[in-house]
């Protein structure tokens, strides 16, 4: 499977899972957040892991009813949240992930590689009632 297909399939599966776990239709802004976050994490893993082996995408519903996305790759290099130049065409991925999620983190794996995780608030979750991602705050303020 090519990189483009892997990203598209991961997005599709994450949206389907989130839709199935919600008791109401996904709001457009939540669906957009899921698409952006999954796209960025999977694209970063494919780009930076290179020949370090396959990537694994895991999606689940947290106990607080939020969407968790974990992307494991074979690269030991940590993800770097950078400040891109205004006219730069790269370096914004983790900034997008940070803006669209409740939280994100990464951990080195014992057998090599790393896992980057992100949590997205779903409608009806306790977290969604307490906090709204920055991109949604700007649109609703």
N, C-alpha and C positions, 0 to 999 in steps of 0.2 A: 504494500500500500504506500502511495506517495505521501509526502508531507502535507500537501493541501487536503487530500482525502482524510488523513488522520485528524487534522484540525477540525474539519467539517463534521466528521463522525463523532468526535468528542463533544463538540458543541451540541449536536443533535441529541446525543444520549443524555447529556446534562439537562437540557431543556425538557426532554421527555420525563426524566426522573423527577425533576422539580414539579412539573405539571401534575404528575401522578401523586405526589405527596401532598399537594395543596388541595384544600377543600373548595377553593375558588379558582377561577382562571388567573393565570399569572399576569400581573400588571405589566404593561409594555416596558416600563423602566426596569423592573426586576429581570425580565427576559433579556433586555439589552445588557444589563450588568453580567448576567450569566454568560452570554455570548462573548462579551469583551474579556472577562476574566479567564474563561476556559481557553479562548483563542490565544491570549497572551502567554498563559502558563505552558500550553502545549507547544506553541511556536518557539518559546524560549528553550524548552527542553530539547526540541528537535535541532534547533540552531546550535546550542552550546554543547550538547552531548556528543554531537558528531558521530564518530565511529565507536563511541563508548558503550554501545549496546542499545537495546530497545528502550522505549519509554513505557510506563504504565500509568494509566489514568484511573483513579478510583473516585467514585462519587457516592456520598451517602447522606442520610438525614441525621443531623445531630440530635442529642436528647432535647435540645431547646428548639427543635423544629426549624433549623437553618440548614442550608445546603453546604456541605463540605466537599471541596475538590482537592485531591492530592495528585500531584504529578511527580513520578519518580523517574530519574534518568541516571545514566552511568557516569556522569561527570562529577568529579569531586569538588569542582569550583563552586564557591558560594554565589548565590544571586546577589547582584549589587543594585541597590536603589540609587540611581544616579540623577543628576540634574542636567538634562540635555541642553545644548545650545538652542536658542530660539528657532533657528532655521535648520537644526539638525533633523535628520530623518530616522534616527534610531535612538535608543536609550530611554524611551518613555514607558516601556512595558510594565515594570514594577510600580511606577508611579500611577499608572492606570489601575493596576490591581489594588494598590493601597487605597485609591479614591473610591473604588467600587465595592469594597468589602468591609465587613466588620473587623476582620483581622487577617493577616497573612504571616507566615513564618516559613522557616526551612530547617531541616536537620540533616546532618551527615549520616549516612547509613553505615552500619558495621561492616558490611561486605563490599563497600565502595559505593560511590554515587551519592545522590542526595534526593530528598523529597521536599518539594515546595508545596505548601498547603494554603488554602484560602477559604474563608467562610463568608457566605453571602446570606443576608437576612431574607427569609421568605415571608410572604404575607401570613399573618396570624401568629407568627413566632413571638415569643416574649421579647426577643432582641429587636424585632421590627417595630414594636411599640415603643421601645426606649430610645433607639438610635436609627438614624437614616443616613445612608452613605452620602458623602459630600456632593456627588453629582445630582442626587435626588433632592438634597436640601436646596441647591441653587435653583432647581426648577419649581419647587413648591413654595419658596419664600416669597 
